[in-house]
């Protein structure tokens, strides 16, 4: 849970966005915990882990393609950049 605190959004809504990101993280964990036993029963353990591995690779691909690099940039610089690009 370390990445949420460094969300590069507008400073005015930072606490809200951090709260939403933590909520989404917990919901995703709950969905995986809820779905795992029935999927293992239906597909078997090896196929289940393969499905989750494919989902993980898909998530990595999405992040690499869709999330901009923000390393070495202050929150104020990011806010100005996002205002220029997305406002």
C-alpha positions in Angstrom: 0.0 0.0 0.0 2.8 2.4 -0.5 2.0 3.7 -4.0 -1.3 5.3 -3.2 0.3 8.1 -1.1 2.2 9.4 -4.1 -0.7 9.9 -6.4 0.1 12.6 -8.9 -3.3 14.2 -9.0 -4.5 17.7 -8.2 -3.5 18.6 -4.7 -7.0 19.9 -3.9 -8.5 16.4 -4.2 -5.5 14.3 -3.1 -7.0 12.8 0.0 -10.1 11.8 -1.9 -8.1 10.1 -4.7 -6.0 8.3 -2.1 -9.1 7.1 -0.4 -10.6 5.9 -3.7 -7.4 4.1 -4.6 -7.3 2.3 -1.3 -11.0 1.3 -1.7 -10.4 -0.1 -5.2 -7.3 -2.0 -3.9 -9.4 -3.6 -1.1 -12.3 -4.4 -3.5 -9.9 -6.0 -6.0 -8.4 -8.1 -3.2 -11.9 -9.1 -2.0 -12.9 -10.1 -5.5 -9.9 -12.3 -5.9 -10.4 -14.0 -2.5 -14.1 -14.5 -3.3 -13.5 -15.9 -6.8 -10.5 -18.1 -6.2 -12.2 -21.2 -4.6 -15.0 -21.6 -7.2 -12.5 -21.1 -10.1 -10.2 -23.7 -8.6 -13.1 -26.1 -8.3 -14.1 -25.5 -11.9 -10.8 -25.3 -13.7 -8.2 -27.0 -11.3 -5.3 -25.3 -9.6 -3.0 -25.1 -12.6 -5.5 -23.5 -14.9 -6.6 -21.1 -12.2 -3.1 -19.8 -11.7 -2.6 -19.6 -15.4 -5.7 -17.4 -15.7 -4.5 -15.1 -12.9 -1.0 -14.9 -14.5 -2.6 -13.9 -17.8 -4.6 -11.2 -16.0 -1.4 -10.0 -14.3 0.5 -9.8 -17.6 -2.4 -7.9 -19.1 -2.3 -5.4 -16.2 1.4 -4.9 -16.6 1.0 -4.3 -20.4 -1.8 -1.8 -19.7 0.3 0.1 -17.2 3.3 0.2 -19.5 1.2 1.6 -22.3 -1.3 3.9 -20.6 0.3 5.3 -17.5 2.6 8.2 -18.0 6.1 8.2 -16.4 6.2 10.6 -13.4 9.6 9.7 -11.8 11.6 12.8 -10.7 8.6 15.2 -11.1 7.1 17.1 -8.2 3.4 17.0 -7.5 3.1 20.7 -8.5 4.8 20.0 -11.9 2.5 17.0 -12.5 -0.6 19.1 -11.7 0.5 21.7 -14.2 1.2 19.1 -16.8 -2.1 17.3 -16.3 -4.0 20.6 -16.5 -2.2 21.4 -19.8 -2.8 17.9 -21.3 -6.3 17.0 -20.0 -8.1 20.2 -19.1 
